[in-house]
Amino acid sequence: MANRFDRQVLLDKAYTAFPEAEHRPVIGITGNYDEQTCKLAEGYYKSVWQAGGVPVIIPPLTDTDAIINTLEHIDGLLLSGGADYNPLHAGEEPLPGLKGINAERDMPELLITQLAYNRQMPILGICRGIQTLAMALGGKVAQDIASEGFSVKSAAGLVKHSQDADRSEPTHSVVVEPDSTLYTIYSERIFVNSFHHQAVSDPGARFRVTARAADGVIEAIESTEFKSILGVQWHPECLGDNEGMPLFQWLVRQATQYRDACHLHRRVLTLDTHCDTPMFFPQGIHFDHRDPKILVDLHKMSEGHQDATIMVAYLPQPTENPTVFADNIFDKIEEIVEQNKAYMAIARTPDDLWMNKHRGLKSIMLGIENGIALDGKLENLQHFAQRGIVYMTLCHNGDNDICDSARGSSTHHGVSAFGRQVIKEMNRLGIMVDLSHAAESSFYDALDLSELPIVCSHSSCRALCDHPRNLTDDQMRALAAKGGVMQVTMYNGFLVKDGEATIEDAMRHLEHAIDVMGIDHVGIGTDFDGDGGIRGMASSSDMINFTRQLLTRKYSEADIQKIWGGNFLRVMRQVQGKAK
């Protein structure tokens, strides 16, 4: 028998090979608090360890610096069980059935849950933890199941939810929804232990119920937003025969993928090729805040591990003094960047983007959406080139003096005589020609006229959603044949004809485009703050979710870089390299 006091044996195990240890995901577990002590039942940390994770205990601190620094060093969050929440956190008064509260834990756990959710971090909530998810993210908790009449009496009567049996003993069954993540982990009916008198009464919009007890009490919830978040009312860490282990294995798997996606984002450059955030400037937005009025700001870009966006000056028709209008928008963008120069910078070339990434700065590129910004004067292109725009969308939702729009009335039957001059001058100046919003006639004219590849900065596939703004398969093939790119957009009406679009619909459009055009001609242009944003890809904070979808579908790092801007930057280099 080895000497259990021989430290050298363990050191040799670490240092006689390289690397010293297998790299495993780190799972933060919220610590309980009692009698001036932060402590944790062994079932939590041993279950995480047995599932292949590295457990660390998170003490109940309300300091946001401490919480955020903790989140930056973990890959998943486990919300542990414990005493009741103070109902004042939910704007409610305490009912007679409320038992002991744990004020030391309440605010820290509500904070860390919201912050982890914003970062798209995998979360598993257990008992009090499922209630934490509801309390923090828009749901409601019944303070006492029996006294609030929450149970729905079944033929079998009410279920006793606060058992005195050993915690390893299953005491009742729950029925699992077939189309749920929980169903893929277990099956339709499972047996669980039960040691609670509270339960989630309303999961809120961010969650759906995925399991109930026989009396209707909610036993499990999961994210409706394609996030890796589950909550269960029972204690899987206590069940015998490792019956609870599949939940911890699920958390560790999700944390591994989340960690891999975050590490991938450190190496690749993520560029969203179209956002309309300047439209909200008149509302007094704060780009350095997590501003609820906008979908793109410094916080959301950081949460989603997004490096760069092309922020456009959008011009409605008609616009008085359109060139001045666009200049004012660019002035405001540059003012915002200057105010936050420690964290962001203007980029004008692909090299600028990579340099900013290496410096730890977010990048803003400039674009124009609607060629009326030229005010009919070709020389204004030179002016905007000097301001640093990287592309100009020739038209918007109406014909203009350059070309016909997809929503227009065939004024020119394609590109106008002035438009021909514009395209030629854009080629000369190194400004990409963007044909999102253009009519098919304008698209094919521009494709023939341009000596350089063109882009569609925010479009999707007409074969999947029959909308005039989307590209047909023939257009997509023609675009690819000339070396161009199409950037799939997150606009609901361009992804599905009826109903609500989700991140899965966006993936279908992307993969259809890859099938038609090839991996070298696709990318992402969200149209955030221009009515873009869908469930699962609702703001810049969700960018990491899109990457996780790509990893799940086994895309390589090289292909993910192409999708996240590499293809678009190839065209940008080609166009800018021909500038005279």
C-alpha positions in Angstrom: 0.0 0.0 0.0 1.3 3.4 -1.0 2.2 5.7 1.9 -0.7 8.2 2.0 1.6 10.8 3.6 4.1 10.6 0.7 3.5 13.9 -1.1 6.2 13.2 -3.7 4.1 10.4 -5.2 1.4 12.9 -6.2 4.0 15.5 -7.3 5.6 12.9 -9.5 2.3 12.1 -11.0 1.9 15.8 -12.0 5.5 16.4 -13.2 6.6 13.2 -14.9 4.4 14.1 -18.0 3.3 17.2 -19.8 0.9 18.8 -19.5 0.7 18.4 -15.7 -3.1 17.8 -15.8 -5.9 17.2 -18.2 -7.7 20.5 -19.0 -11.2 20.3 -17.6 -14.0 22.8 -17.4 -14.2 24.8 -14.1 -17.7 24.7 -12.5 -18.4 27.4 -9.9 -20.8 26.2 -7.2 -22.6 28.8 -5.0 -21.8 28.2 -1.4 -24.3 27.9 1.4 -24.0 30.2 4.4 -24.7 29.4 8.0 -23.3 30.4 11.3 -20.8 32.8 9.7 -19.5 30.0 7.5 -19.5 29.5 3.8 -19.9 25.7 3.3 -21.1 23.2 0.7 -22.5 19.7 1.0 -20.0 17.2 -0.5 -22.6 15.8 -3.0 -22.3 18.9 -5.1 -18.5 19.1 -5.5 -18.0 15.4 -5.7 -20.7 15.0 -8.4 -19.0 17.8 -10.5 -15.6 16.1 -10.0 -17.0 12.6 -10.9 -18.7 14.1 -14.0 -15.3 15.4 -15.2 -15.4 19.0 -14.0 -13.2 21.0 -11.6 -15.4 22.3 -8.7 -14.8 25.6 -7.1 -16.9 27.2 -4.3 -18.2 30.7 -4.9 -18.7 32.6 -1.6 -21.8 34.8 -1.2 -20.4 38.3 -2.0 -22.4 41.2 -3.5 -19.3 42.9 -4.8 -19.8 43.0 -8.6 -16.0 43.2 -9.2 -15.6 39.9 -7.3 -18.5 38.3 -9.1 -17.4 39.3 -12.6 -13.8 38.3 -12.0 -15.2 34.9 -10.8 -17.3 34.5 -14.0 -14.3 35.2 -16.1 -12.5 32.2 -14.7 -15.3 29.6 -14.7 -17.0 27.7 -17.5 -20.2 26.8 -15.9 -22.4 27.7 -12.8 -24.1 25.4 -10.4 -26.7 27.1 -8.2 -27.0 25.0 -5.0 -29.9 24.3 -2.7 -30.7 25.9 0.6 -33.1 28.1 2.5 -36.0 30.2 1.2 -35.6 33.5 -0.6 -36.7 36.7 1.0 -39.9 37.4 -1.0 -39.2 41.2 -0.9 -36.7 40.5 -3.8 -39.8 39.6 -5.8 -41.8 42.6 -4.5 -44.0 40.4 -2.3 -44.8 40.3 1.4 -43.9 37.1 3.4 -46.8 34.6 3.7 -47.3 32.5 6.8 -45.9 29.4 5.1 -42.5 31.0 4.5 -39.7 29.4 6.4 -36.1 30.5 7.2 -34.6 32.8 4.7 -30.9 33.2 3.9 -30.3 36.9 3.4 -26.5 36.5 3.1 -27.0 34.4 -0.1 -30.0 36.1 -1.8 -28.5 39.1 -3.5 -25.2 37.6 -4.4 -26.9 34.6 -6.1 -29.5 36.8 -8.0 -26.6 39.0 -9.2 -24.3 36.1 -10.3 -27.2 34.4 -12.1 -28.2 37.5 -14.1 -24.5 38.2 -15.0 -23.9 34.5 -16.0 -27.0 34.5 -18.1 -25.9 37.6 -19.9 -22.6 35.8 -20.7 -24.5 32.8 -22.1 -22.8 30.6 -19.4 -24.2 27.1 -18.8 -26.2 27.0 -15.6 -27.7 24.2 -13.6 -30.0 25.2 -10.7 -30.8 22.6 -8.0 -33.8 23.0 -5.6 -33.2 26.6 -4.3 -31.2 26.9 -7.5 -34.3 26.5 -9.8 -36.0 29.1 -7.7 -32.9 31.4 -8.1 -33.3 31.1 -11.9 -37.0 32.1 -11.7 -36.4 34.9 -9.2 -33.4 36.4 -11.2 -34.8 36.0 -14.7 -38.5 37.0 -14.7 -40.3 34.1 -13.1 -42.2 33.6 -9.8 -41.8 31.3 -6.8 -44.6 30.1 -4.6 -43.5 30.8 -1.0 -45.3 27.7 0.2 -46.9 25.1 -2.1 -49.7 24.0 0.2 -50.8 27.3 1.7 -50.9 29.0 -1.7 -53.0 26.3 -3.3 -50.4 25.8 -6.0 -50.8 22.1 -6.3 -53.3 20.8 -8.8 -54.9 17.8 -7.1 -54.7 14.7 -9.3 -56.6 11.4 -9.0 -53.8 10.1 -6.8 -54.2 13.1 -4.5 -51.5 15.6 -3.5 -47.9 14.7 -3.5 -45.9 15.2 -0.3 -43.0 17.4 -1.4 -41.2 17.7 1.9 -40.1 14.2 2.8 -38.3 12.9 5.8 -36.8 9.9 4.0 -33.1 9.6 3.4 -31.9 12.0 0.7 -30.7 9.1 -1.4 -34.2 7.6 -1.7 -36.5 8.6 -4.6 -39.9 9.6 -3.1 -42.0 10.5 -6.0 -42.1 10.5 -9.8 -42.1 13.3 -12.4 -43.2 13.3 -16.0 -40.7 14.9 -18.5 -41.8 16.7 -21.6 -40.7 14.6 -24.7 -39.2 17.6 -26.7 -37.0 18.8 -23.8 -33.3 18.6 -23.0 -34.2 16.8 -19.8 -35.9 14.1 -21.8 -32.6 13.5 -23.8 -30.8 13.2 -20.5 -33.3 10.8 -18.8 -36.7 9.7 -20.2 -40.4 10.4 -20.0 -40.8 9.4 -16.3 -38.2 9.5 -13.6 -38.1 9.0 -9.9 -36.7 11.8 -7.7 -36.2 12.8 -4.1 -38.2 15.7 -2.6 -37.2 18.0 0.2 -38.9 21.3 -0.5 -42.0 23.3 0.4 -41.5 25.9 -2.3 -41.6 25.6 -6.1 -41.5 27.8 -9.2 -45.1 28.9 -9.8 -44.4 30.8 -13.1 -41.1 30.2 -15.1 -41.4 33.5 -17.0 -40.8 34.1 -20.7 -37.1 32.9 -20.6 -38.0 29.4 -19.4 -40.5 26.7 -20.1 -41.7 23.9 -17.8 -40.2 20.6 -18.8 -41.3 18.3 -15.9 -44.1 18.2 -13.3 -45.0 16.0 -10.4 -48.3 14.1 -10.4 -50.0 17.0 -8.6 -48.9 19.6 -11.2 -46.0 21.1 -9.2 -43.2 22.3 -11.5 -40.2 20.1 -11.1 -37.9 21.3 -13.9 -37.5 24.2 -16.3 -35.2 25.0 -19.2 -34.3 27.9 -21.4 -36.6 29.0 -24.2 -33.7 31.0 -25.8 -31.3 28.1 -26.8 -29.1 28.7 -23.8 -27.7 25.9 -21.7 -29.7 26.5 -18.6 -31.6 23.9 -16.6 -33.3 24.0 -13.2 -34.6 21.0 -11.2 -36.5 21.0 -8.0 -35.0 17.7 -6.7 -31.5 17.0 -5.4 -29.6 14.9 -8.0 -26.4 15.1 -6.0 -28.0 13.0 -3.2 -29.7 10.2 -5.2 -28.2 6.8 -4.8 -26.6 4.6 -7.5 -25.4 7.7 -9.3 -28.9 8.3 -10.7 -28.3 12.1 -10.5 -25.0 11.9 -12.4 -26.4 12.5 -15.9 -27.4 16.1 -14.9 -23.8 16.9 -13.8 -22.4 15.3 -16.9 -24.7 17.5 -19.0 -23.5 20.6 -17.2 -19.8 19.6 -17.7 -20.4 18.9 -21.4 -22.1 22.2 -21.9 -19.3 24.0 -19.9 -16.7 22.2 -22.0 -18.3 23.5 -25.2 -18.7 27.0 -23.8 -15.0 27.0 -22.8 -14.0 25.8 -26.2 -16.1 28.5 -27.9 -14.6 31.2 -25.7 -11.1 30.0 -26.4 -11.9 29.9 -30.1 -13.1 33.5 -30.0 -9.7 34.5 -28.6 -8.1 33.2 -31.8 -10.6 34.1 -34.5 -11.8 37.6 -35.4 -15.6 38.0 -35.1 -17.1 40.7 -37.4 -20.8 41.5 -37.7 -21.1 43.2 -41.1 -24.2 45.3 -40.5 -25.7 47.0 -37.5 -28.0 50.1 -37.3 -27.2 51.2 -33.8 -26.8 54.9 -34.9 -30.5 55.0 -35.5 -30.8 55.1 -31.7 -28.4 58.0 -31.2 -31.3 60.6 -31.0 -32.6 58.6 -27.9 -29.4 59.4 -26.0 -27.9 56.0 -25.8 -24.9 55.1 -23.6 -22.5 52.8 -25.5 -20.5 52.2 -22.3 -23.6 51.1 -20.4 -25.5 47.9 -20.9 -28.2 50.0 -22.5 -31.6 48.3 -22.8 -32.5 50.6 -25.8 -29.8 49.0 -28.1 -28.6 45.5 -29.0 -25.0 46.5 -29.6 -22.9 48.2 -26.8 -19.6 47.5 -25.1 -21.0 45.2 -22.5 -23.0 43.1 -25.0 -20.0 42.9 -27.4 -17.8 41.7 -24.5 -20.4 39.2 -23.2 -20.7 37.7 -26.7 -16.9 37.8 -27.3 -17.6 40.0 -30.4 -14.6 41.9 -31.8 -16.1 44.2 -34.4 -19.1 45.5 -36.1 -19.8 47.6 -39.2 -22.0 50.5 -38.0 -23.9 52.1 -40.8 -25.3 55.5 -41.4 -28.8 54.6 -42.6 -30.7 57.3 -44.6 -34.4 57.1 -45.0 -36.1 58.5 -48.2 -36.4 61.3 -48.5 -33.6 62.8 -46.3 -32.9 66.5 -46.4 -29.2 67.3 -46.9 -28.3 63.6 -47.0 -24.5 64.1 -47.1 -24.6 66.3 -44.0 -27.0 63.7 -42.4 -24.5 60.9 -42.9 -21.6 63.0 -41.8 -23.4 63.8 -38.5 -23.9 60.1 -37.9 -20.2 59.4 -38.5 -19.3 62.4 -36.2 -21.3 60.8 -33.4 -19.8 57.4 -33.9 -16.3 58.9 -33.7 -17.3 60.9 -30.6 -18.5 57.7 -28.9 -15.3 55.9 -29.9 -13.2 58.8 -28.6 -15.1 58.8 -25.2 -14.3 55.0 -24.9 -10.9 54.9 -26.5 -9.4 52.7 -23.8 -11.8 50.0 -25.0 -12.6 50.6 -28.7 -11.3 52.1 -31.9 -12.3 52.9 -35.5 -11.0 50.4 -38.0 -10.7 51.0 -41.7 -8.9 47.9 -43.0 -8.6 44.2 -42.1 -5.2 44.9 -40.6 -6.7 47.5 -38.3 -9.2 45.0 -37.1 -6.5 42.4 -36.2 -4.3 45.1 -34.6 -7.2 46.3 -32.4 -8.0 42.7 -31.4 -4.4 42.2 -30.3 -4.6 45.4 -28.3 -7.7 44.3 -26.6 -10.0 46.9 -28.3 -13.4 46.5 -29.9 -13.5 47.8 -33.5 -16.1 49.9 -35.2 -16.1 50.1 -39.0 -18.2 52.7 -41.0 -20.6 52.0 -43.8 -23.4 53.8 -45.6 -26.9 52.3 -46.1 -28.5 54.0 -49.0 -26.6 55.7 -51.8 -28.8 58.9 -51.5 -26.0 59.9 -49.1 -24.1 61.1 -52.2 -26.9 63.6 -52.9 -26.4 62.9 -56.6 -22.8 64.1 -56.6 -20.1 61.6 -57.6 -17.4 63.6 -55.8 -19.0 62.8 -52.5 -17.7 59.3 -52.8 -14.2 60.6 -52.4 -15.4 62.5 -49.3 -16.8 59.4 -47.7 -13.8 57.3 -48.7 -11.7 59.8 -46.7 -14.0 59.4 -43.8 -13.2 55.7 -43.9 -16.3 53.9 -45.1 -15.7 50.3 -46.1 -19.0 49.8 -48.1 -22.0 51.5 -49.4 -25.4 49.8 -49.7 -26.5 51.2 -53.1 -30.2 51.6 -52.1 -32.7 50.9 -49.4 -36.5 50.2 -49.5 -37.1 52.4 -52.5 -35.6 53.2 -55.9 -33.0 56.0 -55.8 -30.9 57.8 -58.4 -28.4 54.9 -58.4 -30.5 51.8 -58.8 -33.8 50.0 -58.3 -34.7 48.5 -54.9 -36.1 45.1 -54.2 -39.1 47.0 -52.7 -39.2 49.6 -55.5 -41.0 50.1 -58.8 -38.4 49.5 -61.5 -37.6 53.1 -62.1 -34.4 52.4 -64.0 -34.9 48.6 -64.8 -31.7 48.0 -62.9 -28.7 50.3 -62.3 -29.0 53.9 -63.6 -26.5 55.8 -65.8 -25.4 57.6 -62.6 -25.2 54.3 -60.8 -22.8 53.0 -63.4 -20.5 55.9 -62.6 -20.9 55.3 -58.9 -19.9 51.6 -59.1 -16.9 52.4 -61.2 -15.8 55.1 -58.8 -16.4 52.8 -55.8 -14.0 50.3 -57.4 -11.4 53.0 -57.9 -11.7 54.3 -54.3 -11.6 50.8 -52.7 -15.2 51.0 -51.3 -17.1 47.7 -51.4 -20.4 47.6 -53.4 -23.2 46.3 -51.2 -26.3 45.0 -52.9 -28.5 44.1 -50.0 -31.9 45.8 -50.7 -31.2 45.9 -54.5 -33.7 44.6 -57.0 -32.6 41.5 -59.0 -32.1 43.6 -62.1 -29.9 46.0 -60.1 -28.0 43.0 -58.7 -27.1 41.5 -62.0 -26.3 44.9 -63.5 -23.9 45.7 -60.7 -22.4 42.2 -60.8 -21.5 42.8 -64.5 -20.4 46.4 -64.0 -18.1 45.9 -61.0 -14.5 44.9 -61.7 -14.3 43.6 -58.2 -16.3 41.2 -56.0 -19.5 42.6 -54.4 -21.1 41.9 -51.1 -24.6 41.5 -49.7 -24.0 42.7 -46.1 -27.3 41.6 -44.7 -29.4 39.2 -46.8 -30.8 35.7 -46.6 -32.0 32.8 -48.8 -35.2 33.2 -50.9 -35.5 29.4 -51.2 -36.2 29.2 -47.5 -38.1 32.5 -47.1 -39.8 33.9 -50.2 -39.1 37.6 -49.7 -37.9 40.1 -52.4 -35.0 41.2 -50.1 -33.6 37.7 -50.1 -31.3 36.2 -52.7 -32.4 33.4 -55.1 -30.1 30.4 -55.5 -29.2 31.7 -58.9 -28.2 35.1 -57.5 -26.1 33.4 -54.8 -24.3 31.2 -57.4 -23.6 34.2 -59.5 -22.3 36.2 -56.5 -20.0 33.4 -55.5 -18.7 33.0 -59.1 -17.5 36.6 -59.0 -15.8 36.1 -55.6 -18.5 37.9 -53.5 -20.1 37.1 -50.2 -23.6 37.0 -48.7 -24.0 37.7 -45.0 -27.0 35.9 -43.4 -29.1 38.3 -41.4 -31.0 37.9 -38.1 -34.1 39.7 -39.3 -37.2 37.7 -38.5 -39.1 38.5 -41.8 -36.1 37.4 -43.9 -35.8 34.0 -42.1 -39.3 32.8 -41.9 -42.5 33.7 -43.8 -44.7 33.3 -40.8 -44.2 33.0 -37.1 -41.2 33.6 -35.0 -37.6 33.0 -36.3 -35.0 31.5 -34.0 -31.2 30.9 -34.2 -32.0 27.5 -35.7 -33.7 29.2 -38.7 -30.6 31.4 -39.1 -28.5 28.3 -39.1 -30.7 26.8 -41.8 -30.2 29.8 -44.0 -26.5 29.8 -43.4 -26.2 26.1 -44.3 -28.3 26.5 -47.4 -26.0 29.3 -48.5 -23.0 27.1 -47.9 -24.6 24.3 -49.9 -25.3 26.7 -52.8 -22.2 29.0 -52.7 -19.6 27.1 -50.7 -18.0 27.9 -47.4 -15.9 30.7 -48.9 -18.8 33.0 -49.7 -20.9 33.3 -46.5 -20.9 35.3 -43.3 -23.1 37.0 -40.7 -24.7 40.5 -40.9 -27.1 40.7 -38.0 -29.0 44.0 -38.8 -29.1 44.5 -35.0 -30.9 47.7 -34.1 -32.4 47.7 -37.5 -35.1 45.3 -36.4 -32.7 42.4 -36.5 -32.5 40.1 -33.5 -34.1 36.7 -33.0 -34.5 34.2 -30.1 -31.1 32.7 -29.5 -29.3 35.5 -31.4 -31.1 38.5 -29.9 -28.1 40.9 -29.4 -24.3 41.1 -29.5 -24.2 39.1 -26.2 -25.5 36.1 -28.0 -22.7 35.9 -30.6 -21.0 33.1 -28.6 -24.2 31.1 -28.9 -23.9 31.2 -32.7 -20.4 29.9 -32.4 -21.6 27.1 -30.1 -24.2 26.1 -32.8 -21.4 26.0 -35.3 -19.2 23.8 -33.1 -22.2 21.5 -32.4 -22.4 21.0 -36.2 -18.7 20.1 -36.4 -17.5 23.2 -38.3 -13.7 23.5 -38.2 -12.0 26.5 -36.7 -10.9 27.6 -40.2 -14.5 27.5 -41.4 -15.8 29.3 -38.4 -13.2 32.1 -39.0 -14.5 32.3 -42.6 -18.1 32.6 -41.4 -17.2 35.1 -38.7 -15.7 37.6 -41.1 -12.8 36.0 -42.9 -14.7 35.8 -46.2 -15.9 39.4 -45.9 -12.4 40.6 -45.1 -11.0 38.7 -48.1 -13.2 40.8 -50.3 -12.4 43.9 -48.4 -8.7 43.3 -48.9 -9.2 42.7 -52.6 -11.3 45.9 -53.1 -9.1 48.1 -50.9 -6.0 46.7 -52.6 -7.2 48.0 -56.0 -7.8 51.5 -54.7 -6.1 54.2 -56.8 
